[in-house]
Each structure stands twice: as structure tokens, then as C-alpha cells.
């Protein structure tokens, strides 16, 4: 099943680069640089202008070399538009049961945002195969470790405040993968040092967590 295959890739690669508020050309440049640095799972946040179009462009440009997700998905209409554009997975900052169900209709992996054990269970019971603890840095790696005690059957992605300094801590605590934004995929890096700096930051993070 497609959603299970995407989940396995996320668990294997462990890092998702988050692209936000960029142009299509900038998204292409950052994505290519991330791939060169060893990060091949990318999220395009939907508070980015023309996000669906950018997802479609990245899928055409990079094909099987990259897994593209849609982030900041707040409703079923946005989820469907992202899926039709080619998104391999759908991330939300909050728990939205109808978005999970929309993803299930298309056999696309849903990654709902959660903040409490009760929300984690609600997402699981609604069919989510993985949840996104957000904002993770606020809760700390200890939260992940404690939640995985009784709920070890549920995969957890840590997002929000994740960087080179703490990514490994969240993974060691039990998260199966992490989402990282400005530290490896920020537009500021592209402006400061071009694609080579993005690739360097991505590679440093990959080396640090392995």
C-alpha cells in the first residue's frame, strides 16, 4: 500500500526538510540541494503561495528521487488539492479527523498534528498510521519517551523547533523521524550561501543523527 511504503521511507530516512514561503524556482533549488545533502523527504507548507503548483513541479522535476508532502493542511479541500497535485503525504499542525479520512480515500499517508496523549489516541483510532507531535521542542524529547511507553504501537514524527542540536535526542527518545525547517531548508540559507550551503547543512544533520 502506498501509505505504508511512504511511512517506511520516512522511518528509514528520518529527516523531512520543510520548505515554506518560497517561489517555485527557490523550492526547486532548495529541493535539489537537500537531495544532494542526503535529505530526500520534503514538505511544502501550504502557507506558501502556489503550494499545490510547487508540489506538482517538484514531482515532475525529481520523480522517484524525492518524496513530497504537503504541510500546514487545515481542511479537506486543501488536502484534496495537495493530493491531486501529487503529494505523497499530508501533514497538519492540528488534529483534523476529516483530513485523515480524506487521505484514506486516496491511500495517502496522513500525519495529523497532536499535542496530548488523548489526541494521539484519537488520531490512531481515526486511522492515522503516524502522528506529528507539534510543537515538539516545547514538549521536549522526554515527552516522546514517556508517551512511547504505553503507546509504542504508534509512530511519532517530531516537528517544531527541531534543529541540528536536538534532532538526535528526539530520535533516540522514540520519534521515528523529524521535520526540520530553517536549519536545513530555510530561504535564508539559500540567500546566504546558495545551494551549496543548504546541501552542507543537510549533510551535517544527516551525519549527526546516523
C-alpha positions in Angstrom: 0.0 0.0 0.0 1.2 3.5 -0.9 0.8 5.0 2.5 2.7 2.2 4.2 5.5 2.5 1.7 5.8 6.2 2.4 5.8 5.6 6.1 8.6 3.1 5.7 10.7 5.6 3.7 10.1 8.3 6.4 11.3 5.8 9.1 14.3 4.9 7.0 15.4 8.4 6.1 14.5 10.0 9.4 14.6 13.6 8.2 12.0 15.7 6.4 13.0 19.1 5.2 10.3 21.8 5.5 10.1 24.4 2.7 8.0 27.4 3.5 7.1 30.7 1.7 9.3 30.3 -1.3 8.8 30.7 -5.0 8.7 27.7 -7.3 12.2 28.4 -8.5 13.5 28.7 -4.9 11.7 25.5 -4.0 13.4 23.6 -6.9 16.8 24.9 -5.9 16.3 24.0 -2.2 15.0 20.6 -3.0 17.9 19.8 -5.3 20.3 20.9 -2.6 18.6 18.9 0.1 18.7 15.8 -2.1 22.5 16.4 -2.7 22.9 16.6 1.1 21.1 13.3 1.7 17.6 14.6 2.6 15.1 13.2 0.1 11.8 13.7 2.0 10.4 17.3 1.6 7.4 19.1 2.9 6.0 22.1 1.1 3.9 24.1 3.6 0.6 25.3 2.3 1.0 28.8 3.6 3.5 29.0 0.7 1.9 30.8 -2.3 1.0 28.3 -5.1 1.9 25.4 -2.9 0.0 22.8 -5.0 1.7 24.0 -8.1 5.1 23.8 -6.5 4.4 20.2 -5.4 3.4 19.3 -8.9 6.6 20.9 -10.3 8.8 19.1 -7.7 7.2 15.8 -8.5 7.8 16.3 -12.2 11.4 17.6 -11.7 12.7 15.0 -9.3 10.4 12.0 -9.7 11.3 9.0 -7.5 14.4 10.8 -6.1 12.2 12.6 -3.7 9.1 12.1 -1.5 7.0 15.3 -1.4 4.5 16.1 1.4 2.1 18.9 1.9 2.2 20.7 5.2 0.1 23.2 7.1 -3.0 21.4 5.7 -6.0 22.7 7.7 -9.0 21.3 5.9 -10.2 18.6 3.5 -10.3 20.9 0.5 -6.6 21.7 0.9 -5.8 18.1 1.5 -7.5 17.0 -1.7 -5.9 19.7 -3.8 -2.5 18.7 -2.5 -3.2 15.0 -3.2 -4.3 15.8 -6.7 -1.0 17.8 -7.2 0.9 14.6 -6.3 1.6 14.9 -2.6 2.8 11.7 -1.1 1.8 12.6 2.5 -0.3 15.2 4.2 0.8 17.0 7.4 -1.4 19.1 9.6 -0.4 21.3 12.6 -3.6 20.1 14.5 -5.8 17.0 14.7 -8.5 17.1 11.9 -10.3 13.8 11.6 -11.9 14.6 8.3 -8.4 15.3 6.8 -7.3 11.8 7.9 -10.4 10.3 6.2 -9.8 12.3 3.0 -6.3 10.9 2.9 -7.6 7.4 3.4 -9.9 7.8 0.4 -6.8 8.3 -1.8 -4.5 5.9 0.1 -2.2 8.8 1.0 -0.4 8.9 4.3 -1.9 11.3 6.9 0.3 12.9 9.5 -2.0 14.8 11.9 -0.7 17.2 14.5 -1.1 16.3 18.1 -0.1 17.7 21.5 -1.5 15.3 24.1 -1.8 11.5 24.6 -5.6 11.9 24.1 -5.1 13.5 20.7 -2.6 10.7 19.8 -5.2 8.0 20.6 -7.9 9.9 18.7 -5.8 10.2 15.6 -4.8 6.5 15.9 -8.5 5.4 16.2 -9.3 7.5 13.2 -6.8 5.5 11.1 -3.6 7.6 11.3 -0.5 5.4 11.0 1.8 8.2 12.3 1.2 11.4 14.3 3.1 14.6 14.3 3.9 15.9 17.8 3.9 19.6 17.4 5.5 21.8 18.6 7.9 19.2 19.7 10.6 21.4 21.2 8.0 22.8 23.7 7.3 19.3 24.9 10.9 18.1 24.8 12.2 14.6 24.0 11.1 13.3 27.4 7.5 13.7 26.3 8.2 11.4 23.3 9.9 8.8 25.5 7.1 8.8 28.1 4.3 8.6 25.5 6.0 5.7 23.7 5.9 3.7 26.9 2.2 2.9 26.8 1.7 3.8 23.2 4.6 2.1 21.5 2.5 0.9 18.6 2.1 4.5 17.3 4.8 6.1 15.2 5.7 9.6 16.1 7.2 12.4 14.0 8.6 15.3 15.9 8.2 18.8 14.4 8.6 22.3 15.7 11.8 23.7 17.0 13.9 20.7 15.7 17.4 21.5 14.7 20.9 20.0 14.4 21.4 20.3 18.2 18.3 18.3 19.3 17.2 16.2 16.3 19.1 13.1 17.5 17.7 13.5 21.0 14.1 13.2 19.7 15.0 10.2 17.6 16.7 8.5 20.5 13.7 9.2 22.6 11.4 7.3 20.2 10.4 9.5 17.3 10.8 7.7 14.0 11.5 10.8 12.1 11.8 14.6 12.5 10.8 17.6 10.5 13.4 20.4 10.2 12.7 23.8 8.7 15.0 26.8 8.6 18.1 24.9 9.9 18.4 23.0 6.6 15.7 24.3 4.2 15.4 27.9 5.1 15.3 30.6 2.4 17.9 32.5 4.5 20.4 29.7 3.9 19.9 29.9 0.1 20.4 33.7 0.2 23.5 33.4 2.4 25.4 30.7 0.7 23.4 29.3 -2.2 22.5 25.7 -2.8 25.9 24.6 -1.5 25.2 25.9 2.0 21.8 24.1 2.0 23.4 20.9 1.0 26.1 21.3 3.6 23.6 21.9 6.4 21.6 18.9 5.3 24.6 16.7 5.2 25.7 17.8 8.6 22.4 16.9 10.1 22.3 13.5 8.4 25.7 12.7 9.7 24.8 13.8 13.2 21.8 11.6 13.5 23.2 8.5 12.0 
